[in-house]
Amino acid sequence: MNWDRIEGNWHQLRGRAKQRWARLTENDLDRIQGRREELEGFLQEAYGLAVDDVKRQVDKFCKDLDDNGVKV
């Protein structure tokens, strides 16, 4: 899935992000507003992950959306 589509449809996809990364608060999700860089920063902070690990997780999130046929 193209990240521009995720950003443009963040309100529909934020629930899936919350399921994947439960430590993100509703306030965090509001501030992220679908921006990949923001999401990665919040994940690094919330989970104490390295940059490469965060990028892999976000890439997998995108792939899983495609694999599950999520249409946005």
N, CA, C and O atoms as a Maestro MAE file, in Angstrom:
{
 s_m_m2io_version
 :::
 2.0.0
}

f_m_ct {
 s_m_title
 :::
 protein
 m_atom[288] {
  # First column is atom index #
  i_m_mmod_type
  r_m_x_coord
  r_m_y_coord
  r_m_z_coord
  i_m_residue_number
  s_m_chain_name
  s_m_pdb_residue_name
  s_m_pdb_atom_name
  i_m_atomic_number
  :::
  1 25 0.844 -1.178 0.000 1 A "MET " " N  " 7
  2 3 0.000 0.000 0.000 1 A "MET " " CA " 6
  3 2 0.888 1.239 0.000 1 A "MET " " C  " 6
  4 15 1.886 1.312 0.716 1 A "MET " " O  " 8
  5 25 0.518 2.161 -0.781 2 A "ASN " " N  " 7
  6 3 1.223 3.426 -0.908 2 A "ASN " " CA " 6
  7 2 1.014 4.258 0.359 2 A "ASN " " C  " 6
  8 15 -0.111 4.397 0.840 2 A "ASN " " O  " 8
  9 25 2.096 4.805 0.891 3 A "TRP " " N  " 7
  10 3 1.976 5.554 2.141 3 A "TRP " " CA " 6
  11 2 1.105 6.788 1.977 3 A "TRP " " C  " 6
  12 15 0.459 7.205 2.939 3 A "TRP " " O  " 8
  13 25 1.065 7.383 0.798 4 A "ASP " " N  " 7
  14 3 0.185 8.532 0.574 4 A "ASP " " CA " 6
  15 2 -1.275 8.153 0.811 4 A "ASP " " C  " 6
  16 15 -2.058 8.951 1.326 4 A "ASP " " O  " 8
  17 25 -1.629 6.930 0.432 5 A "ARG " " N  " 7
  18 3 -3.006 6.452 0.673 5 A "ARG " " CA " 6
  19 2 -3.255 6.256 2.159 5 A "ARG " " C  " 6
  20 15 -4.350 6.536 2.647 5 A "ARG " " O  " 8
  21 25 -2.255 5.780 2.878 6 A "ILE " " N  " 7
  22 3 -2.407 5.610 4.330 6 A "ILE " " CA " 6
  23 2 -2.591 6.976 4.984 6 A "ILE " " C  " 6
  24 15 -3.479 7.167 5.815 6 A "ILE " " O  " 8
  25 25 -1.743 7.916 4.598 7 A "GLU " " N  " 7
  26 3 -1.841 9.255 5.181 7 A "GLU " " CA " 6
  27 2 -3.196 9.890 4.873 7 A "GLU " " C  " 6
  28 15 -3.812 10.504 5.744 7 A "GLU " " O  " 8
  29 25 -3.653 9.741 3.643 8 A "GLY " " N  " 7
  30 3 -4.928 10.332 3.246 8 A "GLY " " CA " 6
  31 2 -6.133 9.687 3.916 8 A "GLY " " C  " 6
  32 15 -7.196 10.300 4.014 8 A "GLY " " O  " 8
  33 25 -5.970 8.457 4.374 9 A "ASN " " N  " 7
  34 3 -7.082 7.721 4.995 9 A "ASN " " CA " 6
  35 2 -6.765 7.339 6.434 9 A "ASN " " C  " 6
  36 15 -7.228 6.309 6.926 9 A "ASN " " O  " 8
  37 25 -5.995 8.149 7.089 10 A "TRP " " N  " 7
  38 3 -5.527 7.842 8.434 10 A "TRP " " CA " 6
  39 2 -6.673 7.590 9.398 10 A "TRP " " C  " 6
  40 15 -6.568 6.716 10.258 10 A "TRP " " O  " 8
  41 25 -7.755 8.328 9.276 11 A "HIS " " N  " 7
  42 3 -8.876 8.141 10.212 11 A "HIS " " CA " 6
  43 2 -9.442 6.727 10.135 11 A "HIS " " C  " 6
  44 15 -9.868 6.178 11.152 11 A "HIS " " O  " 8
  45 25 -9.451 6.127 8.939 12 A "GLN " " N  " 7
  46 3 -9.947 4.768 8.799 12 A "GLN " " CA " 6
  47 2 -8.909 3.740 9.260 12 A "GLN " " C  " 6
  48 15 -9.278 2.650 9.698 12 A "GLN " " O  " 8
  49 25 -7.633 4.070 9.168 13 A "LEU " " N  " 7
  50 3 -6.572 3.096 9.444 13 A "LEU " " CA " 6
  51 2 -5.958 3.214 10.829 13 A "LEU " " C  " 6
  52 15 -5.192 2.343 11.241 13 A "LEU " " O  " 8
  53 25 -6.274 4.253 11.538 14 A "ARG " " N  " 7
  54 3 -5.649 4.453 12.852 14 A "ARG " " CA " 6
  55 2 -6.020 3.346 13.839 14 A "ARG " " C  " 6
  56 15 -5.235 3.030 14.733 14 A "ARG " " O  " 8
  57 25 -7.198 2.759 13.689 15 A "GLY " " N  " 7
  58 3 -7.584 1.637 14.544 15 A "GLY " " CA " 6
  59 2 -6.670 0.443 14.344 15 A "GLY " " C  " 6
  60 15 -6.304 -0.242 15.299 15 A "GLY " " O  " 8
  61 25 -6.303 0.198 13.084 16 A "ARG " " N  " 7
  62 3 -5.371 -0.894 12.800 16 A "ARG " " CA " 6
  63 2 -3.995 -0.595 13.371 16 A "ARG " " C  " 6
  64 15 -3.311 -1.492 13.863 16 A "ARG " " O  " 8
  65 25 -3.593 0.658 13.306 17 A "ALA " " N  " 7
  66 3 -2.306 1.046 13.899 17 A "ALA " " CA " 6
  67 2 -2.354 0.855 15.415 17 A "ALA " " C  " 6
  68 15 -1.381 0.404 16.019 17 A "ALA " " O  " 8
  69 25 -3.474 1.196 16.017 18 A "LYS " " N  " 7
  70 3 -3.632 1.032 17.472 18 A "LYS " " CA " 6
  71 2 -3.602 -0.445 17.854 18 A "LYS " " C  " 6
  72 15 -3.042 -0.804 18.889 18 A "LYS " " O  " 8
  73 25 -4.200 -1.301 17.030 19 A "GLN " " N  " 7
  74 3 -4.147 -2.743 17.294 19 A "GLN " " CA " 6
  75 2 -2.715 -3.248 17.218 19 A "GLN " " C  " 6
  76 15 -2.297 -4.071 18.033 19 A "GLN " " O  " 8
  77 25 -1.973 -2.760 16.252 20 A "ARG " " N  " 7
  78 3 -0.594 -3.213 16.043 20 A "ARG " " CA " 6
  79 2 0.334 -2.698 17.144 20 A "ARG " " C  " 6
  80 15 1.181 -3.434 17.650 20 A "ARG " " O  " 8
  81 25 0.163 -1.436 17.503 21 A "TRP " " N  " 7
  82 3 1.049 -0.797 18.481 21 A "TRP " " CA " 6
  83 2 0.214 -0.209 19.614 21 A "TRP " " C  " 6
  84 15 -0.096 0.982 19.617 21 A "TRP " " O  " 8
  85 25 -0.139 -1.042 20.559 22 A "ALA " " N  " 7
  86 3 -1.076 -0.675 21.626 22 A "ALA " " CA " 6
  87 2 -0.547 0.437 22.535 22 A "ALA " " C  " 6
  88 15 -1.335 1.101 23.208 22 A "ALA " " O  " 8
  89 25 0.741 0.647 22.565 23 A "ARG " " N  " 7
  90 3 1.280 1.703 23.425 23 A "ARG " " CA " 6
  91 2 1.034 3.106 22.880 23 A "ARG " " C  " 6
  92 15 1.219 4.090 23.596 23 A "ARG " " O  " 8
  93 25 0.621 3.202 21.631 24 A "LEU " " N  " 7
  94 3 0.291 4.514 21.083 24 A "LEU " " CA " 6
  95 2 -1.058 4.952 21.642 24 A "LEU " " C  " 6
  96 15 -2.034 4.203 21.602 24 A "LEU " " O  " 8
  97 25 -1.095 6.156 22.155 25 A "THR " " N  " 7
  98 3 -2.332 6.687 22.720 25 A "THR " " CA " 6
  99 2 -3.173 7.331 21.620 25 A "THR " " C  " 6
  100 15 -2.689 7.571 20.514 25 A "THR " " O  " 8
  101 25 -4.424 7.606 21.935 26 A "GLU " " N  " 7
  102 3 -5.289 8.306 20.988 26 A "GLU " " CA " 6
  103 2 -4.685 9.667 20.642 26 A "GLU " " C  " 6
  104 15 -4.764 10.116 19.499 26 A "GLU " " O  " 8
  105 25 -4.089 10.311 21.629 27 A "ASN " " N  " 7
  106 3 -3.440 11.603 21.403 27 A "ASN " " CA " 6
  107 2 -2.265 11.448 20.439 27 A "ASN " " C  " 6
  108 15 -2.078 12.275 19.547 27 A "ASN " " O  " 8
  109 25 -1.470 10.384 20.619 28 A "ASP " " N  " 7
  110 3 -0.357 10.108 19.702 28 A "ASP " " CA " 6
  111 2 -0.881 9.935 18.281 28 A "ASP " " C  " 6
  112 15 -0.336 10.510 17.339 28 A "ASP " " O  " 8
  113 25 -1.931 9.149 18.130 29 A "LEU " " N  " 7
  114 3 -2.495 8.886 16.806 29 A "LEU " " CA " 6
  115 2 -3.027 10.162 16.167 29 A "LEU " " C  " 6
  116 15 -2.928 10.339 14.953 29 A "LEU " " O  " 8
  117 25 -3.592 11.054 16.981 30 A "ASP " " N  " 7
  118 3 -4.040 12.348 16.469 30 A "ASP " " CA " 6
  119 2 -2.858 13.166 15.959 30 A "ASP " " C  " 6
  120 15 -2.935 13.773 14.892 30 A "ASP " " O  " 8
  121 25 -1.777 13.181 16.712 31 A "ARG " " N  " 7
  122 3 -0.603 13.974 16.322 31 A "ARG " " CA " 6
  123 2 0.129 13.372 15.128 31 A "ARG " " C  " 6
  124 15 0.737 14.104 14.347 31 A "ARG " " O  " 8
  125 25 0.082 12.073 14.975 32 A "ILE " " N  " 7
  126 3 0.748 11.418 13.847 32 A "ILE " " CA " 6
  127 2 0.093 11.811 12.523 32 A "ILE " " C  " 6
  128 15 0.786 12.050 11.535 32 A "ILE " " O  " 8
  129 25 -1.233 11.877 12.500 33 A "GLN " " N  " 7
  130 3 -2.025 12.264 11.333 33 A "GLN " " CA " 6
  131 2 -1.615 11.526 10.060 33 A "GLN " " C  " 6
  132 15 -1.696 12.081 8.965 33 A "GLN " " O  " 8
  133 25 -1.176 10.282 10.205 34 A "GLY " " N  " 7
  134 3 -0.840 9.473 9.045 34 A "GLY " " CA " 6
  135 2 0.543 9.706 8.479 34 A "GLY " " C  " 6
  136 15 0.910 9.083 7.482 34 A "GLY " " O  " 8
  137 25 1.313 10.576 9.080 35 A "ARG " " N  " 7
  138 3 2.663 10.851 8.572 35 A "ARG " " CA " 6
  139 2 3.623 9.757 9.030 35 A "ARG " " C  " 6
  140 15 3.771 9.511 10.227 35 A "ARG " " O  " 8
  141 25 4.257 9.118 8.089 36 A "ARG " " N  " 7
  142 3 5.141 7.984 8.371 36 A "ARG " " CA " 6
  143 2 6.263 8.366 9.328 36 A "ARG " " C  " 6
  144 15 6.544 7.631 10.274 36 A "ARG " " O  " 8
  145 25 6.901 9.498 9.097 37 A "GLU " " N  " 7
  146 3 8.018 9.911 9.948 37 A "GLU " " CA " 6
  147 2 7.569 10.112 11.393 37 A "GLU " " C  " 6
  148 15 8.285 9.771 12.334 37 A "GLU " " O  " 8
  149 25 6.372 10.672 11.551 38 A "GLU " " N  " 7
  150 3 5.830 10.874 12.898 38 A "GLU " " CA " 6
  151 2 5.567 9.524 13.558 38 A "GLU " " C  " 6
  152 15 5.914 9.317 14.721 38 A "GLU " " O  " 8
  153 25 4.958 8.618 12.818 39 A "LEU " " N  " 7
  154 3 4.678 7.285 13.350 39 A "LEU " " CA " 6
  155 2 5.977 6.619 13.787 39 A "LEU " " C  " 6
  156 15 6.060 6.074 14.888 39 A "LEU " " O  " 8
  157 25 6.977 6.661 12.938 40 A "GLU " " N  " 7
  158 3 8.258 6.041 13.275 40 A "GLU " " CA " 6
  159 2 8.851 6.652 14.536 40 A "GLU " " C  " 6
  160 15 9.369 5.925 15.383 40 A "GLU " " O  " 8
  161 25 8.788 7.964 14.679 41 A "GLY " " N  " 7
  162 3 9.307 8.626 15.870 41 A "GLY " " CA " 6
  163 2 8.571 8.211 17.134 41 A "GLY " " C  " 6
  164 15 9.190 7.949 18.165 41 A "GLY " " O  " 8
  165 25 7.254 8.152 17.051 42 A "PHE " " N  " 7
  166 3 6.472 7.736 18.213 42 A "PHE " " CA " 6
  167 2 6.760 6.283 18.582 42 A "PHE " " C  " 6
  168 15 6.815 5.938 19.762 42 A "PHE " " O  " 8
  169 25 6.944 5.435 17.575 43 A "LEU " " N  " 7
  170 3 7.256 4.032 17.854 43 A "LEU " " CA " 6
  171 2 8.622 3.888 18.508 43 A "LEU " " C  " 6
  172 15 8.787 3.090 19.430 43 A "LEU " " O  " 8
  173 25 9.593 4.647 18.041 44 A "GLN " " N  " 7
  174 3 10.917 4.607 18.659 44 A "GLN " " CA " 6
  175 2 10.825 4.993 20.129 44 A "GLN " " C  " 6
  176 15 11.429 4.356 20.992 44 A "GLN " " O  " 8
  177 25 10.070 6.029 20.394 45 A "GLU " " N  " 7
  178 3 9.935 6.517 21.766 45 A "GLU " " CA " 6
  179 2 9.138 5.549 22.638 45 A "GLU " " C  " 6
  180 15 9.543 5.247 23.761 45 A "GLU " " O  " 8
  181 25 8.019 5.067 22.133 46 A "ALA " " N  " 7
  182 3 7.131 4.218 22.934 46 A "ALA " " CA " 6
  183 2 7.706 2.836 23.191 46 A "ALA " " C  " 6
  184 15 7.488 2.259 24.257 46 A "ALA " " O  " 8
  185 25 8.438 2.300 22.219 47 A "TYR " " N  " 7
  186 3 8.922 0.925 22.332 47 A "TYR " " CA " 6
  187 2 10.432 0.822 22.498 47 A "TYR " " C  " 6
  188 15 10.949 -0.273 22.716 47 A "TYR " " O  " 8
  189 25 11.145 1.927 22.400 48 A "GLY " " N  " 7
  190 3 12.591 1.896 22.562 48 A "GLY " " CA " 6
  191 2 13.289 1.095 21.476 48 A "GLY " " C  " 6
  192 15 14.276 0.409 21.744 48 A "GLY " " O  " 8
  193 25 12.783 1.178 20.255 49 A "LEU " " N  " 7
  194 3 13.315 0.403 19.139 49 A "LEU " " CA " 6
  195 2 14.345 1.211 18.350 49 A "LEU " " C  " 6
  196 15 14.335 2.442 18.350 49 A "LEU " " O  " 8
  197 25 15.229 0.481 17.682 50 A "ALA " " N  " 7
  198 3 16.195 1.102 16.784 50 A "ALA " " CA " 6
  199 2 15.485 1.551 15.509 50 A "ALA " " C  " 6
  200 15 14.416 1.043 15.169 50 A "ALA " " O  " 8
  201 25 16.081 2.493 14.821 51 A "VAL " " N  " 7
  202 3 15.494 3.053 13.606 51 A "VAL " " CA " 6
  203 2 15.196 1.954 12.582 51 A "VAL " " C  " 6
  204 15 14.113 1.935 11.998 51 A "VAL " " O  " 8
  205 25 16.128 1.058 12.362 52 A "ASP " " N  " 7
  206 3 15.918 -0.015 11.379 52 A "ASP " " CA " 6
  207 2 14.757 -0.921 11.765 52 A "ASP " " C  " 6
  208 15 13.992 -1.348 10.900 52 A "ASP " " O  " 8
  209 25 14.620 -1.217 13.046 53 A "ASP " " N  " 7
  210 3 13.509 -2.061 13.506 53 A "ASP " " CA " 6
  211 2 12.167 -1.371 13.286 53 A "ASP " " C  " 6
  212 15 11.194 -2.003 12.874 53 A "ASP " " O  " 8
  213 25 12.123 -0.086 13.560 54 A "VAL " " N  " 7
  214 3 10.891 0.670 13.366 54 A "VAL " " CA " 6
  215 2 10.515 0.691 11.886 54 A "VAL " " C  " 6
  216 15 9.356 0.468 11.534 54 A "VAL " " O  " 8
  217 25 11.479 0.956 11.034 55 A "LYS " " N  " 7
  218 3 11.202 0.995 9.592 55 A "LYS " " CA " 6
  219 2 10.682 -0.358 9.099 55 A "LYS " " C  " 6
  220 15 9.766 -0.408 8.277 55 A "LYS " " O  " 8
  221 25 11.258 -1.444 9.593 56 A "ARG " " N  " 7
  222 3 10.784 -2.783 9.217 56 A "ARG " " CA " 6
  223 2 9.346 -3.006 9.680 56 A "ARG " " C  " 6
  224 15 8.530 -3.557 8.941 56 A "ARG " " O  " 8
  225 25 9.040 -2.578 10.901 57 A "GLN " " N  " 7
  226 3 7.678 -2.762 11.418 57 A "GLN " " CA " 6
  227 2 6.662 -1.956 10.605 57 A "GLN " " C  " 6
  228 15 5.572 -2.443 10.306 57 A "GLN " " O  " 8
  229 25 7.025 -0.731 10.254 58 A "VAL " " N  " 7
  230 3 6.101 0.105 9.478 58 A "VAL " " CA " 6
  231 2 5.941 -0.454 8.068 58 A "VAL " " C  " 6
  232 15 4.838 -0.441 7.522 58 A "VAL " " O  " 8
  233 25 7.024 -0.943 7.472 59 A "ASP " " N  " 7
  234 3 6.926 -1.584 6.158 59 A "ASP " " CA " 6
  235 2 6.010 -2.807 6.224 59 A "ASP " " C  " 6
  236 15 5.203 -3.035 5.323 59 A "ASP " " O  " 8
  237 25 6.138 -3.589 7.292 60 A "LYS " " N  " 7
  238 3 5.290 -4.780 7.464 60 A "LYS " " CA " 6
  239 2 3.826 -4.374 7.650 60 A "LYS " " C  " 6
  240 15 2.928 -5.037 7.130 60 A "LYS " " O  " 8
  241 25 3.586 -3.308 8.376 61 A "PHE " " N  " 7
  242 3 2.237 -2.784 8.554 61 A "PHE " " CA " 6
  243 2 1.614 -2.490 7.187 61 A "PHE " " C  " 6
  244 15 0.470 -2.869 6.934 61 A "PHE " " O  " 8
  245 25 2.358 -1.820 6.308 62 A "CYS " " N  " 7
  246 3 1.872 -1.506 4.961 62 A "CYS " " CA " 6
  247 2 1.597 -2.784 4.180 62 A "CYS " " C  " 6
  248 15 0.549 -2.915 3.546 62 A "CYS " " O  " 8
  249 25 2.527 -3.718 4.224 63 A "LYS " " N  " 7
  250 3 2.377 -4.976 3.492 63 A "LYS " " CA " 6
  251 2 1.168 -5.754 3.999 63 A "LYS " " C  " 6
  252 15 0.410 -6.316 3.208 63 A "LYS " " O  " 8
  253 25 0.989 -5.785 5.317 64 A "ASP " " N  " 7
  254 3 -0.150 -6.503 5.889 64 A "ASP " " CA " 6
  255 2 -1.474 -5.888 5.457 64 A "ASP " " C  " 6
  256 15 -2.447 -6.611 5.240 64 A "ASP " " O  " 8
  257 25 -1.526 -4.572 5.329 65 A "LEU " " N  " 7
  258 3 -2.739 -3.925 4.837 65 A "LEU " " CA " 6
  259 2 -3.043 -4.406 3.427 65 A "LEU " " C  " 6
  260 15 -4.186 -4.730 3.104 65 A "LEU " " O  " 8
  261 25 -2.010 -4.449 2.587 66 A "ASP " " N  " 7
  262 3 -2.196 -4.947 1.213 66 A "ASP " " CA " 6
  263 2 -2.609 -6.411 1.209 66 A "ASP " " C  " 6
  264 15 -3.545 -6.797 0.509 66 A "ASP " " O  " 8
  265 25 -1.905 -7.226 1.994 67 A "ASP " " N  " 7
  266 3 -2.177 -8.666 2.018 67 A "ASP " " CA " 6
  267 2 -3.588 -8.979 2.497 67 A "ASP " " C  " 6
  268 15 -4.191 -9.968 2.081 67 A "ASP " " O  " 8
  269 25 -4.105 -8.129 3.370 68 A "ASN " " N  " 7
  270 3 -5.459 -8.344 3.900 68 A "ASN " " CA " 6
  271 2 -6.536 -7.668 3.069 68 A "ASN " " C  " 6
  272 15 -7.711 -7.658 3.437 68 A "ASN " " O  " 8
  273 25 -6.120 -7.106 1.947 69 A "GLY " " N  " 7
  274 3 -7.092 -6.515 1.021 69 A "GLY " " CA " 6
  275 2 -7.756 -5.259 1.537 69 A "GLY " " C  " 6
  276 15 -8.886 -4.950 1.161 69 A "GLY " " O  " 8
  277 25 -7.061 -4.530 2.399 70 A "VAL " " N  " 7
  278 3 -7.636 -3.281 2.915 70 A "VAL " " CA " 6
  279 2 -7.693 -2.277 1.776 70 A "VAL " " C  " 6
  280 15 -6.676 -1.962 1.158 70 A "VAL " " O  " 8
  281 25 -8.860 -1.793 1.512 71 A "LYS " " N  " 7
  282 3 -9.068 -0.815 0.451 71 A "LYS " " CA " 6
  283 2 -9.350 0.543 1.065 71 A "LYS " " C  " 6
  284 15 -10.286 0.718 1.844 71 A "LYS " " O  " 8
  285 25 -8.520 1.489 0.695 72 A "VAL " " N  " 7
  286 3 -8.733 2.857 1.158 72 A "VAL " " CA " 6
  287 2 -8.629 3.807 -0.004 72 A "VAL " " C  " 6
  288 15 -8.778 5.016 0.172 72 A "VAL " " O  " 8
  :::
 }
 m_bond[287] {
  # First column is bond index #
  i_m_from
  i_m_to
  i_m_order
  :::
  1 1 2 1
  2 2 3 1
  3 3 4 2
  4 3 5 1
  5 5 6 1
  6 6 7 1
  7 7 8 2
  8 7 9 1
  9 9 10 1
  10 10 11 1
  11 11 12 2
  12 11 13 1
  13 13 14 1
  14 14 15 1
  15 15 16 2
  16 15 17 1
  17 17 18 1
  18 18 19 1
  19 19 20 2
  20 19 21 1
  21 21 22 1
  22 22 23 1
  23 23 24 2
  24 23 25 1
  25 25 26 1
  26 26 27 1
  27 27 28 2
  28 27 29 1
  29 29 30 1
  30 30 31 1
  31 31 32 2
  32 31 33 1
  33 33 34 1
  34 34 35 1
  35 35 36 2
  36 35 37 1
  37 37 38 1
  38 38 39 1
  39 39 40 2
  40 39 41 1
  41 41 42 1
  42 42 43 1
  43 43 44 2
  44 43 45 1
  45 45 46 1
  46 46 47 1
  47 47 48 2
  48 47 49 1
  49 49 50 1
  50 50 51 1
  51 51 52 2
  52 51 53 1
  53 53 54 1
  54 54 55 1
  55 55 56 2
  56 55 57 1
  57 57 58 1
  58 58 59 1
  59 59 60 2
  60 59 61 1
  61 61 62 1
  62 62 63 1
  63 63 64 2
  64 63 65 1
  65 65 66 1
  66 66 67 1
  67 67 68 2
  68 67 69 1
  69 69 70 1
  70 70 71 1
  71 71 72 2
  72 71 73 1
  73 73 74 1
  74 74 75 1
  75 75 76 2
  76 75 77 1
  77 77 78 1
  78 78 79 1
  79 79 80 2
  80 79 81 1
  81 81 82 1
  82 82 83 1
  83 83 84 2
  84 83 85 1
  85 85 86 1
  86 86 87 1
  87 87 88 2
  88 87 89 1
  89 89 90 1
  90 90 91 1
  91 91 92 2
  92 91 93 1
  93 93 94 1
  94 94 95 1
  95 95 96 2
  96 95 97 1
  97 97 98 1
  98 98 99 1
  99 99 100 2
  100 99 101 1
  101 101 102 1
  102 102 103 1
  103 103 104 2
  104 103 105 1
  105 105 106 1
  106 106 107 1
  107 107 108 2
  108 107 109 1
  109 109 110 1
  110 110 111 1
  111 111 112 2
  112 111 113 1
  113 113 114 1
  114 114 115 1
  115 115 116 2
  116 115 117 1
  117 117 118 1
  118 118 119 1
  119 119 120 2
  120 119 121 1
  121 121 122 1
  122 122 123 1
  123 123 124 2
  124 123 125 1
  125 125 126 1
  126 126 127 1
  127 127 128 2
  128 127 129 1
  129 129 130 1
  130 130 131 1
  131 131 132 2
  132 131 133 1
  133 133 134 1
  134 134 135 1
  135 135 136 2
  136 135 137 1
  137 137 138 1
  138 138 139 1
  139 139 140 2
  140 139 141 1
  141 141 142 1
  142 142 143 1
  143 143 144 2
  144 143 145 1
  145 145 146 1
  146 146 147 1
  147 147 148 2
  148 147 149 1
  149 149 150 1
  150 150 151 1
  151 151 152 2
  152 151 153 1
  153 153 154 1
  154 154 155 1
  155 155 156 2
  156 155 157 1
  157 157 158 1
  158 158 159 1
  159 159 160 2
  160 159 161 1
  161 161 162 1
  162 162 163 1
  163 163 164 2
  164 163 165 1
  165 165 166 1
  166 166 167 1
  167 167 168 2
  168 167 169 1
  169 169 170 1
  170 170 171 1
  171 171 172 2
  172 171 173 1
  173 173 174 1
  174 174 175 1
  175 175 176 2
  176 175 177 1
  177 177 178 1
  178 178 179 1
  179 179 180 2
  180 179 181 1
  181 181 182 1
  182 182 183 1
  183 183 184 2
  184 183 185 1
  185 185 186 1
  186 186 187 1
  187 187 188 2
  188 187 189 1
  189 189 190 1
  190 190 191 1
  191 191 192 2
  192 191 193 1
  193 193 194 1
  194 194 195 1
  195 195 196 2
  196 195 197 1
  197 197 198 1
  198 198 199 1
  199 199 200 2
  200 199 201 1
  201 201 202 1
  202 202 203 1
  203 203 204 2
  204 203 205 1
  205 205 206 1
  206 206 207 1
  207 207 208 2
  208 207 209 1
  209 209 210 1
  210 210 211 1
  211 211 212 2
  212 211 213 1
  213 213 214 1
  214 214 215 1
  215 215 216 2
  216 215 217 1
  217 217 218 1
  218 218 219 1
  219 219 220 2
  220 219 221 1
  221 221 222 1
  222 222 223 1
  223 223 224 2
  224 223 225 1
  225 225 226 1
  226 226 227 1
  227 227 228 2
  228 227 229 1
  229 229 230 1
  230 230 231 1
  231 231 232 2
  232 231 233 1
  233 233 234 1
  234 234 235 1
  235 235 236 2
  236 235 237 1
  237 237 238 1
  238 238 239 1
  239 239 240 2
  240 239 241 1
  241 241 242 1
  242 242 243 1
  243 243 244 2
  244 243 245 1
  245 245 246 1
  246 246 247 1
  247 247 248 2
  248 247 249 1
  249 249 250 1
  250 250 251 1
  251 251 252 2
  252 251 253 1
  253 253 254 1
  254 254 255 1
  255 255 256 2
  256 255 257 1
  257 257 258 1
  258 258 259 1
  259 259 260 2
  260 259 261 1
  261 261 262 1
  262 262 263 1
  263 263 264 2
  264 263 265 1
  265 265 266 1
  266 266 267 1
  267 267 268 2
  268 267 269 1
  269 269 270 1
  270 270 271 1
  271 271 272 2
  272 271 273 1
  273 273 274 1
  274 274 275 1
  275 275 276 2
  276 275 277 1
  277 277 278 1
  278 278 279 1
  279 279 280 2
  280 279 281 1
  281 281 282 1
  282 282 283 1
  283 283 284 2
  284 283 285 1
  285 285 286 1
  286 286 287 1
  287 287 288 2
  :::
 }
}
